[in-house]
Amino acid sequence: MRSNTDIMIYLMFALILLLFFVSWGRKWEINPKRSVPWSIAMTVLGSLVLAVQHNLYPDSPMAVEILIAGIVPIALTLSAVAYLFFRDPDRIPPQGSNLILSPADGRLIYVNEISNGELPVAVKGSNRILLSEFTGQPFHSEKCVQLGIAMSVIDVHVNRAPIAGRIVQIRRIPGSFKSLKHLTSLLVNERVFTQIDSEDINVGIVQIASRLVRRIDCYLNENDCVSRGDRIGIIKFGSQVDLLISHKDGLVINVKVGDDLKAGRSVIGSY
């Protein structure tokens, strides 16, 4: 039999485990519709592991029981995150030669109209940072639209070509892997700029690494031709992708801030 003190400790364990998973989901900016049910399920799992240990080994030390009951749901969560991150599903892009597709899975966090040679990046609220390394690049001097897509650790991290065309430029800027939560991160985190030109429209893709990232892998080279929806590279773990679309009469953006997007499947614009 366990004492009332032991029961209180087990209840506290369940509460701490629940708060741990909920805070983990918030830290990695996972949609609460996904993170909260998972947090509850992992708390129930940890509690069941604790109960089973008590029934099978009633004389085992409480500290050992709690340790094992905590490790099991955490290990399962890490395994699930690794599976979700590294998956690379096949996707068939929608039909239509004038469509622009999302380059990344994730949540749309801003849509900016860029002019006068500036490329501000809104991270939170009205805070903006100039991507100074693009000075002199084609998207620095012309009018364009910029869309920011935030990717959580459970999103597919393989990025895809928004349009069909030729890769005219790939530029890598080494970084120091700081958290994207800090405003200066977009100036010091590793990022790769890829420009794709077609006869009708040009796009620039900025892949931005997060603090756990050690590299951004590019699958293609300059002068390669790509079809809309082709895989172009992968960012390891939490990250962000910005899409720059050159100005064109008749360009229409079909998405709004807060939308969930799928790389190579979601139509973000047309022209």
C-alpha positions as CSV (number, residue, x, y, z in Angstrom):
1,M,0.0,0.0,0.0
2,R,1.1,3.5,-0.8
3,S,0.7,6.2,1.8
4,N,-1.3,9.4,1.2
5,T,2.1,11.2,0.8
6,D,3.1,8.8,-2.0
7,I,-0.3,9.4,-3.8
8,M,0.3,13.2,-3.6
9,I,3.7,12.8,-5.0
10,Y,2.3,10.8,-7.9
11,L,-0.3,13.5,-8.5
12,M,2.4,16.1,-8.5
13,F,4.4,14.0,-11.0
14,A,1.4,13.9,-13.4
15,L,0.9,17.6,-13.1
16,I,4.6,18.4,-13.7
17,L,4.7,16.0,-16.6
18,L,1.7,17.7,-18.2
19,L,3.2,21.1,-17.7
20,F,6.4,19.9,-19.2
21,F,4.9,18.7,-22.4
22,V,2.6,21.7,-22.8
23,S,5.6,24.1,-22.3
24,W,7.6,22.0,-24.7
25,G,4.9,22.4,-27.4
26,R,4.7,26.2,-26.8
27,K,8.5,26.5,-26.9
28,W,8.6,24.9,-30.3
29,E,5.5,26.8,-31.5
30,I,3.5,23.6,-32.3
31,N,-0.2,24.2,-32.9
32,P,-2.0,23.7,-29.6
33,K,-4.6,21.5,-31.4
34,R,-1.7,19.0,-31.8
35,S,0.4,19.7,-28.8
36,V,-2.2,19.7,-26.0
37,P,-3.9,16.3,-26.9
38,W,-0.4,14.8,-27.1
39,S,0.6,16.3,-23.8
40,I,-2.5,14.8,-22.1
41,A,-1.8,11.4,-23.8
42,M,1.8,11.4,-22.6
43,T,0.7,12.4,-19.1
44,V,-1.7,9.5,-19.0
45,L,1.0,7.2,-20.4
46,G,3.5,8.2,-17.7
47,S,0.8,7.7,-15.0
48,L,0.0,4.2,-16.3
49,V,3.7,3.3,-16.3
50,L,3.8,4.5,-12.7
51,A,0.8,2.4,-11.8
52,V,2.1,-0.7,-13.5
53,Q,5.4,-0.5,-11.7
54,H,3.6,-0.2,-8.4
55,N,1.5,-3.3,-9.1
56,L,4.5,-5.4,-10.4
57,Y,7.1,-4.1,-8.0
58,P,5.4,-2.7,-4.9
59,D,8.7,-2.4,-2.9
60,S,10.7,-0.6,-5.6
61,P,12.1,2.8,-4.7
62,M,9.8,5.7,-5.6
63,A,12.6,7.7,-7.2
64,V,13.2,4.8,-9.7
65,E,9.5,4.5,-10.5
66,I,9.2,8.3,-11.2
67,L,12.4,8.3,-13.3
68,I,11.2,5.4,-15.5
69,A,7.7,6.8,-15.8
70,G,9.1,10.1,-17.0
71,I,11.6,8.6,-19.4
72,V,9.1,6.5,-21.3
73,P,6.8,9.3,-22.6
74,I,9.7,11.6,-23.3
75,A,11.5,8.9,-25.3
76,L,8.3,8.2,-27.2
77,T,7.8,12.0,-27.9
78,L,11.4,12.4,-29.2
79,S,10.9,9.3,-31.5
80,A,7.7,10.8,-32.8
81,V,9.3,14.2,-33.5
82,A,12.2,12.5,-35.3
83,Y,9.8,10.5,-37.5
84,L,7.7,13.5,-38.3
85,F,10.6,15.8,-39.0
86,F,12.5,13.4,-41.3
87,R,9.5,12.2,-43.3
88,D,9.5,13.2,-46.9
89,P,6.1,12.4,-48.5
90,D,5.5,12.5,-52.2
91,R,3.3,15.3,-53.2
92,I,1.5,16.1,-56.5
93,P,1.3,19.8,-57.2
94,P,-2.0,21.3,-58.3
95,Q,-2.5,21.9,-62.0
96,G,-2.1,25.4,-63.5
97,S,1.0,27.0,-65.1
98,N,0.4,30.4,-63.4
99,L,0.3,29.2,-59.8
100,I,2.8,29.9,-57.1
101,L,3.1,27.2,-54.4
102,S,4.3,27.3,-50.9
103,P,8.0,26.4,-50.6
104,A,7.6,25.1,-47.0
105,D,5.3,23.4,-44.6
106,G,4.3,25.7,-41.7
107,R,2.3,28.7,-40.6
108,L,2.3,32.0,-42.5
109,I,3.5,34.6,-40.1
110,Y,3.6,37.7,-42.3
111,V,3.0,39.1,-45.8
112,N,5.0,42.2,-46.7
113,E,5.0,44.4,-49.8
114,I,8.6,45.4,-50.4
115,S,9.6,48.6,-52.3
116,N,12.4,51.2,-52.5
117,G,15.1,48.5,-52.3
118,E,14.3,47.3,-48.8
119,L,13.8,43.8,-47.5
120,P,12.4,44.0,-43.9
121,V,11.6,40.8,-42.0
122,A,8.9,41.0,-39.4
123,V,9.6,38.6,-36.6
124,K,7.1,39.6,-34.0
125,G,4.6,42.5,-34.0
126,S,6.1,45.5,-35.9
127,N,9.8,44.6,-35.4
128,R,11.7,44.5,-38.7
129,I,15.2,43.6,-39.6
130,L,16.9,44.4,-42.9
131,L,18.6,41.4,-44.6
132,S,21.6,43.5,-45.6
133,E,23.4,40.7,-47.4
134,F,20.9,40.9,-50.2
135,T,22.0,44.4,-51.1
136,G,22.7,44.5,-54.8
137,Q,20.7,41.3,-55.5
138,P,17.8,41.5,-58.0
139,F,15.2,41.4,-55.2
140,H,16.9,44.4,-53.5
141,S,16.2,46.9,-56.3
142,E,12.8,45.9,-57.5
143,K,9.3,45.8,-56.0
144,C,8.3,42.4,-54.6
145,V,6.1,40.6,-52.1
146,Q,7.6,38.8,-49.1
147,L,6.0,35.9,-47.2
148,G,7.4,34.4,-44.0
149,I,6.6,30.8,-43.1
150,A,7.4,29.5,-39.6
151,M,8.2,25.8,-39.4
152,S,7.8,23.8,-36.2
153,V,9.8,20.6,-35.4
154,I,7.0,18.4,-36.5
155,D,6.5,20.0,-39.9
156,V,8.1,18.4,-43.0
157,H,11.3,20.2,-43.5
158,V,12.0,19.4,-47.1
159,N,11.4,22.6,-49.1
160,R,10.1,22.7,-52.7
161,A,10.2,24.9,-55.7
162,P,7.3,27.4,-55.8
163,I,7.5,27.8,-59.6
164,A,9.1,26.0,-62.6
165,G,12.2,27.6,-63.9
166,R,16.0,27.8,-63.7
167,I,18.1,28.2,-60.6
168,V,20.2,31.3,-61.3
169,Q,21.7,31.7,-57.9
170,I,22.4,29.8,-54.7
171,R,24.0,31.8,-51.9
172,R,24.9,30.5,-48.5
173,I,25.5,32.8,-45.5
174,P,27.1,30.9,-42.6
175,G,25.6,31.6,-39.2
176,S,26.0,30.9,-35.4
177,F,22.8,29.0,-34.9
178,K,21.0,31.3,-32.4
179,S,17.3,31.0,-31.6
180,L,14.9,32.6,-34.1
181,K,13.1,34.0,-31.1
182,H,15.7,36.8,-30.9
183,L,15.4,39.6,-33.3
184,T,19.1,39.5,-34.3
185,S,18.9,35.9,-35.2
186,L,18.0,36.6,-38.8
187,L,21.3,38.4,-39.2
188,V,23.5,35.7,-37.6
189,N,21.7,32.4,-38.2
190,E,22.8,30.3,-41.2
191,R,20.6,30.9,-44.3
192,V,20.6,30.0,-47.9
193,F,19.2,32.2,-50.6
194,T,18.0,30.5,-53.8
195,Q,16.7,32.4,-56.8
196,I,14.5,30.7,-59.4
197,D,13.7,32.6,-62.7
198,S,11.1,31.8,-65.3
199,E,10.0,33.6,-68.4
200,D,7.0,35.1,-66.5
201,I,8.1,35.7,-62.9
202,N,11.1,35.3,-60.5
203,V,11.1,34.1,-56.9
204,G,13.7,34.1,-54.1
205,I,13.7,31.5,-51.3
206,V,15.4,32.3,-48.0
207,Q,16.0,29.2,-45.9
208,I,16.8,30.3,-42.3
209,A,18.3,27.9,-39.8
210,S,17.4,27.7,-36.1
211,R,19.7,27.2,-33.1
212,L,19.7,23.4,-33.3
213,V,20.6,23.4,-37.0
214,R,24.1,22.4,-38.1
215,R,23.5,22.7,-41.9
216,I,21.0,23.5,-44.6
217,D,21.3,20.8,-47.4
218,C,20.7,22.0,-50.9
219,Y,19.6,19.3,-53.4
220,L,20.3,21.3,-56.6
221,N,22.9,23.5,-58.2
222,E,23.0,26.7,-60.0
223,N,21.7,26.5,-63.6
224,D,19.6,23.4,-62.8
225,C,16.0,23.5,-64.1
226,V,13.2,22.6,-61.7
227,S,9.5,21.9,-62.0
228,R,7.0,23.4,-59.7
229,G,6.9,21.3,-56.5
230,D,10.3,19.7,-57.0
231,R,12.4,19.2,-53.8
232,I,15.1,21.9,-53.5
233,G,16.6,21.2,-50.0
234,I,16.1,20.5,-46.4
235,I,16.6,22.6,-43.2
236,K,17.4,20.5,-40.0
237,F,14.9,21.1,-37.2
238,G,13.1,24.3,-36.2
239,S,13.4,26.9,-38.9
240,Q,11.8,29.6,-41.1
241,V,11.4,30.1,-44.9
242,D,10.8,33.4,-46.6
243,L,9.5,33.6,-50.1
244,L,10.2,36.7,-52.3
245,I,8.0,37.1,-55.3
246,S,9.0,39.7,-58.0
247,H,6.3,42.3,-58.8
248,K,4.1,41.5,-61.8
249,D,0.8,43.0,-62.9
250,G,-2.0,40.7,-62.0
251,L,-0.1,39.0,-59.1
252,V,-2.7,37.9,-56.5
253,I,-1.8,36.5,-53.1
254,N,-4.3,33.8,-52.0
255,V,-3.3,33.3,-48.4
256,K,-3.4,35.3,-45.2
257,V,-1.5,35.4,-42.0
258,G,-2.2,32.4,-39.8
259,D,-2.8,30.0,-42.6
260,D,-1.2,26.5,-42.4
261,L,0.7,25.7,-45.6
262,K,2.0,22.6,-47.3
263,A,5.1,22.7,-49.5
264,G,4.4,21.9,-53.1
265,R,0.7,21.7,-52.5
266,S,-0.7,24.9,-51.0
267,V,-1.3,27.7,-53.6
268,I,-0.1,31.0,-52.2
269,G,-0.6,33.1,-55.3
270,S,-1.3,33.3,-59.0
271,Y,-0.5,35.7,-61.8
